[in-house]
Amino acid sequence: MVRTESMIAVVIIIFLFAGMGIMAAITPHHSDSRDYSSRIIYQQESVDSIESRAYSDLGSIPYHKTVMVTFGLGDATSQEITWDVGDFSGLHVSDPKQNYQRGINNSWYGSTAVQMYQNYAGVQVHTYSAESHPSSNLANAQLAYWWYDSDDVRVWTSSESIMKMSAYLQVPRVWVEGGAVAYSNIILLFKDTTTGKSVWYIVNYFDTREESIFKEWIGFDSGTNIPMIVTYFGHNTKYAYLGPNSYTAINQTWSGWHYYEFRVNRFNFTTAINYVNSQYSLGMSTNPDDYIISEVTVQAEIYWPEGSNGHLGVSMHDVQLEELNSAIPEFPWM
C-alpha cells in the first residue's frame, strides 16, 4: 500500500484538476427512505491526550489509531503548544492546553498547530511559519485513520448496503494572498481486491475558489497510479448524495458546528468506477463488494506557490463512517 506518496498526491491532483469540467449528469437511485440498521466502521475515538498522536513524518504513521498529520510544513508537530489554537481552529481545549496541542513553534502565536481533545480535533495550517517552501507548493494538516489490507474492512456487504460518512465541522478562519488557495475535504481510500488497484473518493466541503467547490470530476495520479473520484456536498451529484439535515459545500468561513453527511450507494459507486474505467482503461471491478477501505481522512490544505501565503483553521468532531443496511450480518472482527 502506498502511504506517504499517495497522501501527498491526492491533494496535488485536487488542485491541478480543479478547473476540469463536470461530467454528464446522471440521476442516482436513492432508495433509502426506510429506516436502516447501522454498522459503524470507523468512529473518531475520545482521547485524553495528543501524546503519540501527532506526526510530521508520514512514513511513521501507525495503523488502527486516529492521528493528526502534517506535511509540507517541516517538523510541525514537535512542540507542546500552550497558546489557544482554538482562536484559529474554533476548538478551545481545556487546560493544560499542552496536553492536547502540538505545533511548530510555541513562541509564535498563530503558527501551524494540531489539536486532539476527547472526540474533537482541530488544525491551524500556517504557511508563514513553515520551515521551508515545499516543492509541491502544498501545506497540509489532517485527521487520519488507516487499516491494513488484511483487516478486510468492507463497506458494502449486501445488495442493500449504503455507505454513510458524517462529521461536525467548522472553518472559522482563512486568509490567502498572492494566489494561494485554501480548501478542506473528506477523503476515503478504497482498494479493489480483484485487481489490487486503489481509488480515492474525495468529497469537498470548503474551498476559497467559488468556481471549484461545486464540481465533480475524475482525475489520476500518474506518480502512484491511483485514480481520483471527486465530488462535493451538494444537490444533484452523481458520485455521492447529501444525507438528511446535512449542510452543503461553501466557499465562505463559518463558526459553530455544522453537520455534514454524505452517502454513497451501490449505484453511485459503480457509476464512478465506470467513469474511471472508461477514462483510463484500468479494468477495476464495478462491484462494490470487491472493495476494502484503507483510510479515512479529514484534511485542511493550502496551495501556496512561490510569492503567496495563507493560513486556514478547521476543526471537527464525531467523524464517523457507517454501513447502512436493512440486514447487516455479523462479522467476527467487529
C-alpha positions as CSV (number, residue, x, y, z in Angstrom):
1,M,0.0,0.0,0.0
2,V,1.3,3.4,-0.9
3,R,1.1,5.8,2.0
4,T,3.4,8.8,2.1
5,E,3.4,9.5,-1.7
6,S,-0.3,8.8,-2.2
7,M,-1.3,11.2,0.7
8,I,0.6,13.9,-0.9
9,A,-0.5,13.1,-4.5
10,V,-4.2,13.2,-3.6
11,V,-4.1,16.9,-2.7
12,I,-1.9,17.7,-5.7
13,I,-4.4,16.3,-8.0
14,I,-7.3,18.1,-6.3
15,F,-5.7,21.4,-7.1
16,L,-4.3,20.6,-10.6
17,F,-7.7,19.2,-11.9
18,A,-9.9,21.8,-10.2
19,G,-10.6,23.5,-13.4
20,M,-11.9,20.4,-15.2
21,G,-15.5,20.4,-16.5
22,I,-18.3,18.5,-14.9
23,M,-19.2,15.1,-16.3
24,A,-22.6,14.4,-17.9
25,A,-25.3,14.3,-15.2
26,I,-26.7,11.0,-14.1
27,T,-29.5,10.8,-11.6
28,P,-28.6,8.2,-8.9
29,H,-31.2,5.9,-7.4
30,H,-31.6,7.0,-3.8
31,S,-33.8,4.2,-2.5
32,D,-33.0,4.8,1.2
33,S,-36.3,6.2,2.5
34,R,-36.7,3.3,5.0
35,D,-35.0,3.1,8.4
36,Y,-31.7,1.2,8.2
37,S,-29.6,-0.6,10.7
38,S,-26.1,0.8,11.0
39,R,-22.7,-0.9,11.3
40,I,-20.1,1.5,12.5
41,I,-16.9,1.0,10.5
42,Y,-14.9,4.0,11.9
43,Q,-15.8,6.3,14.8
44,Q,-13.5,9.1,16.0
45,E,-12.4,7.9,19.4
46,S,-12.2,10.0,22.5
47,V,-8.7,10.7,23.6
48,D,-7.3,12.1,26.9
49,S,-4.0,13.3,25.3
50,I,-2.5,14.1,22.0
51,E,0.7,12.3,23.1
52,S,1.9,9.8,20.4
53,R,-0.9,11.0,18.1
54,A,0.7,13.9,16.2
55,Y,3.1,13.2,13.3
56,S,5.0,15.2,10.6
57,D,6.9,12.1,9.4
58,L,4.4,10.5,7.0
59,G,6.2,7.2,6.9
60,S,5.8,6.6,10.6
61,I,2.1,6.9,10.9
62,P,0.5,4.0,12.9
63,Y,-2.4,1.9,11.7
64,H,-5.6,1.4,13.8
65,K,-5.1,4.7,15.5
66,T,-6.7,8.2,14.9
67,V,-3.8,10.6,14.5
68,M,-3.1,14.2,13.4
69,V,-0.7,14.5,10.5
70,T,1.0,17.5,8.8
71,F,3.2,17.7,5.7
72,G,4.8,20.4,3.6
73,L,5.5,22.4,6.7
74,G,8.6,20.8,8.2
75,D,8.7,19.3,11.7
76,A,5.3,20.9,12.6
77,T,4.2,18.8,15.5
78,S,7.3,18.7,17.7
79,Q,6.5,21.3,20.3
80,E,3.9,21.4,23.0
81,I,1.6,24.4,22.4
82,T,0.3,26.4,25.4
83,W,-1.5,29.3,23.5
84,D,-5.1,28.8,22.4
85,V,-5.1,27.2,18.9
86,G,-8.9,27.5,19.1
87,D,-8.6,31.2,18.3
88,F,-8.0,29.9,14.8
89,S,-9.4,26.4,14.6
90,G,-12.6,27.1,16.7
91,L,-11.7,24.3,19.1
92,H,-10.9,25.6,22.5
93,V,-9.4,22.8,24.6
94,S,-9.2,22.6,28.4
95,D,-6.1,23.4,30.5
96,P,-3.4,22.3,30.5
97,K,-3.5,23.1,26.7
98,Q,-0.2,21.4,26.1
99,N,-1.8,18.1,26.8
100,Y,-3.9,18.4,23.7
101,Q,-1.9,20.6,21.3
102,R,1.2,20.2,19.2
103,G,2.8,22.6,16.8
104,I,5.8,24.1,15.1
105,N,6.6,27.0,17.4
106,N,5.1,27.6,20.9
107,S,6.6,31.1,20.9
108,W,4.7,32.1,17.7
109,Y,1.0,32.7,18.3
110,G,-1.0,31.5,15.3
111,S,1.7,29.3,13.8
112,T,0.9,25.8,12.5
113,A,-0.6,23.5,15.1
114,V,-2.9,20.5,15.6
115,Q,-5.2,19.5,18.4
116,M,-6.9,16.4,19.8
117,Y,-9.3,16.7,22.7
118,Q,-11.9,14.0,23.6
119,N,-13.6,13.2,20.3
120,Y,-12.7,16.6,18.8
121,A,-9.7,17.6,16.6
122,G,-8.5,20.9,15.1
123,V,-5.8,22.3,12.8
124,Q,-4.2,25.6,12.1
125,V,-2.3,25.5,8.8
126,H,0.0,28.5,8.6
127,T,2.4,28.8,5.7
128,Y,4.3,31.7,7.1
129,S,5.7,29.5,9.9
130,A,6.8,26.6,7.6
131,E,10.4,25.6,7.9
132,S,10.9,25.9,4.1
133,H,8.8,26.1,1.0
134,P,8.0,22.6,-0.3
135,S,8.4,21.7,-4.0
136,S,4.8,20.5,-4.0
137,N,3.6,24.0,-3.0
138,L,1.3,22.3,-0.5
139,A,0.8,22.8,3.2
140,N,-1.5,20.2,4.9
141,A,-2.8,19.1,8.3
142,Q,-5.3,16.3,8.7
143,L,-7.0,13.8,10.9
144,A,-6.3,10.3,9.6
145,Y,-7.0,6.6,10.3
146,W,-5.5,3.6,8.4
147,W,-6.4,-0.1,8.1
148,Y,-4.2,-2.9,6.9
149,D,-5.4,-4.8,3.8
150,S,-5.5,-7.9,6.0
151,D,-8.3,-6.3,8.1
152,D,-10.5,-6.8,5.1
153,V,-12.8,-4.0,6.1
154,R,-15.7,-3.7,3.6
155,V,-18.4,-1.0,3.4
156,W,-20.8,-2.7,1.0
157,T,-21.7,-6.2,2.3
158,S,-25.1,-6.8,0.8
159,S,-27.4,-5.7,-2.0
160,E,-28.9,-3.2,0.4
161,S,-25.7,-1.5,1.6
162,I,-25.2,2.2,1.6
163,M,-22.1,4.0,2.8
164,K,-22.6,6.9,5.2
165,M,-19.9,9.3,6.2
166,S,-20.6,12.1,8.6
167,A,-18.9,14.7,10.8
168,Y,-19.5,18.0,12.6
169,L,-17.2,20.7,11.0
170,Q,-16.3,24.3,11.2
171,V,-13.9,26.5,9.2
172,P,-13.8,29.8,11.2
173,R,-10.6,31.3,9.9
174,V,-8.9,31.6,6.5
175,W,-6.6,34.1,4.8
176,V,-4.9,33.7,1.5
177,E,-2.8,36.1,-0.6
178,G,-0.7,36.2,-3.7
179,G,-2.5,33.3,-5.5
180,A,-2.7,30.9,-2.5
181,V,-5.8,28.7,-2.3
182,A,-7.3,27.0,0.8
183,Y,-9.7,24.1,0.9
184,S,-10.9,21.2,3.1
185,N,-12.5,17.8,2.4
186,I,-13.1,14.3,3.5
187,I,-11.1,11.6,1.7
188,L,-11.6,7.8,1.6
189,L,-9.1,5.3,0.1
190,F,-10.6,2.1,-1.3
191,K,-8.7,-0.9,-2.7
192,D,-10.1,-3.3,-5.3
193,T,-9.3,-6.8,-4.1
194,T,-9.7,-8.3,-7.6
195,T,-7.1,-6.1,-9.3
196,G,-5.1,-4.8,-6.3
197,K,-5.7,-1.2,-7.6
198,S,-6.7,1.6,-5.3
199,V,-9.1,4.6,-5.8
200,W,-9.5,7.8,-3.9
201,Y,-13.0,9.1,-3.0
202,I,-12.9,12.8,-2.2
203,V,-15.8,14.9,-1.0
204,N,-15.2,18.7,-0.8
205,Y,-17.0,20.9,1.8
206,F,-14.9,24.1,1.7
207,D,-12.9,25.9,-0.9
208,T,-11.9,29.6,-1.2
209,R,-12.5,29.2,-5.0
210,E,-16.2,29.6,-5.8
211,E,-15.6,28.2,-9.3
212,S,-14.1,24.9,-7.9
213,I,-16.2,24.0,-4.9
214,F,-19.3,22.8,-6.9
215,K,-17.6,20.3,-9.3
216,E,-17.4,16.6,-9.8
217,W,-14.6,15.1,-11.9
218,I,-12.3,12.1,-12.4
219,G,-8.6,12.5,-12.2
220,F,-5.5,10.4,-12.0
221,D,-2.2,10.5,-10.1
222,S,0.4,9.1,-12.5
223,G,3.0,9.0,-9.7
224,T,1.1,6.5,-7.6
225,N,-1.2,5.1,-10.2
226,I,-4.3,5.9,-8.1
227,P,-7.4,7.4,-9.8
228,M,-9.4,10.1,-8.2
229,I,-13.1,10.4,-7.8
230,V,-14.0,13.9,-6.7
231,T,-17.4,15.2,-5.6
232,Y,-18.9,17.6,-3.1
233,F,-21.6,18.1,-0.5
234,G,-24.4,19.3,-2.8
235,H,-27.5,18.6,-4.7
236,N,-27.9,16.6,-7.9
237,T,-24.5,15.0,-7.6
238,K,-23.8,11.6,-9.1
239,Y,-20.9,10.1,-7.1
240,A,-22.4,10.8,-3.7
241,Y,-25.5,12.4,-2.2
242,L,-26.5,14.5,0.8
243,G,-27.7,12.8,3.9
244,P,-30.7,14.2,5.8
245,N,-30.0,17.6,7.5
246,S,-26.6,18.0,6.0
247,Y,-25.1,21.3,5.2
248,T,-23.8,21.9,1.6
249,A,-20.3,22.8,0.4
250,I,-19.4,26.5,0.7
251,N,-16.6,29.0,-0.1
252,Q,-17.1,31.1,3.0
253,T,-15.9,30.6,6.6
254,W,-18.3,29.8,9.5
255,S,-18.0,29.4,13.2
256,G,-20.1,26.9,15.2
257,W,-20.6,23.2,14.4
258,H,-22.4,22.3,11.1
259,Y,-23.4,18.8,10.5
260,Y,-22.2,17.3,7.2
261,E,-23.2,13.9,5.9
262,F,-22.9,12.2,2.5
263,R,-23.9,8.8,1.3
264,V,-22.7,6.5,-1.5
265,N,-25.0,3.8,-2.6
266,R,-24.0,0.9,-4.9
267,F,-25.2,2.8,-8.0
268,N,-23.2,5.9,-7.1
269,F,-20.0,3.8,-6.6
270,T,-20.5,1.8,-9.7
271,T,-21.2,4.9,-11.7
272,A,-17.9,6.5,-10.5
273,I,-15.8,3.3,-11.2
274,N,-17.3,3.1,-14.7
275,Y,-16.1,6.6,-15.4
276,V,-12.7,5.7,-14.1
277,N,-12.5,2.6,-16.3
278,S,-13.8,4.4,-19.4
279,Q,-11.3,7.3,-18.9
280,Y,-8.2,5.3,-18.0
281,S,-9.0,1.6,-19.1
282,L,-8.0,0.3,-15.7
283,G,-10.4,-2.7,-15.6
284,M,-11.3,-2.1,-12.0
285,S,-14.2,-4.0,-10.6
286,T,-17.6,-2.3,-10.8
287,N,-18.9,-4.5,-7.9
288,P,-18.7,-2.6,-4.6
289,D,-18.5,-5.9,-2.8
290,D,-14.9,-6.3,-4.1
291,Y,-13.6,-3.2,-2.3
292,I,-11.9,-2.8,1.1
293,I,-11.3,0.5,2.7
294,S,-7.7,1.6,3.6
295,E,-8.0,5.1,5.0
296,V,-10.3,7.8,6.3
297,T,-9.0,11.4,6.3
298,V,-10.4,14.9,7.1
299,Q,-7.9,17.4,5.8
300,A,-7.2,21.1,5.6
301,E,-4.8,22.3,3.0
302,I,-3.3,25.4,1.4
303,Y,-1.8,25.5,-2.1
304,W,0.8,28.3,-1.9
305,P,3.1,28.8,-4.9
306,E,6.1,31.0,-4.5
307,G,5.2,34.5,-3.6
308,S,1.9,33.5,-1.9
309,N,0.9,32.7,1.7
310,G,-2.1,31.9,3.8
311,H,-3.5,30.3,7.0
312,L,-6.5,28.0,7.5
313,G,-8.3,27.0,10.7
314,V,-10.5,23.9,10.7
315,S,-12.0,21.7,13.4
316,M,-14.1,18.6,13.5
317,H,-15.8,16.1,15.9
318,D,-17.6,12.8,15.8
319,V,-16.2,11.8,12.4
320,Q,-17.9,8.6,11.6
321,L,-18.1,6.0,8.8
322,E,-21.0,3.6,8.7
323,E,-22.7,1.0,6.6
324,L,-26.4,1.4,6.4
325,N,-28.2,-1.8,5.7
326,S,-31.6,-3.4,6.3
327,A,-30.0,-6.7,7.0
328,I,-26.4,-6.3,8.3
329,P,-24.7,-9.6,9.0
330,E,-22.4,-10.2,12.0
331,F,-18.6,-10.0,11.5
332,P,-16.1,-11.9,13.6
333,W,-13.8,-8.8,13.7
334,M,-16.4,-6.4,15.0
